[in-house]
């Protein structure tokens, strides 16, 4: 399931949605906050332009909402059912999770968003 050629691979690694060979982001580490969202213009392997229209990645805000909910739900399940924390602690742990994972959430939603519009192309991968 998690190998080159699947959308999940491109989404989880942030690689080019067409060839899966290159990272779309200039810096692979999302926690260098000044570079968290700086992306390459084109794929250096297949030449795909990531920003297919101006402000293309504003649309990823729609995706970041359900992605954020997924992280919040995970924080809820872990703190409430695994650690059996009281409701205040659960609330704080959800807020903390959303803040801590914000760079990851932002990148994941960009990866998911661009994968709606671009699909893996085997012929580009081998260039
Ligand atoms: Zn590419």
Boltz pocket constraint, residues with backbone or C-beta under 6 A from the ligand:
constraints:
  - pocket:
      binder: B
      contacts: [[A, 16], [A, 17], [A, 18], [A, 19], [A, 20], [A, 21], [A, 22], [A, 43], [A, 44], [A, 45], [A, 46], [A, 47], [A, 48]]
      max_distance: 6.0
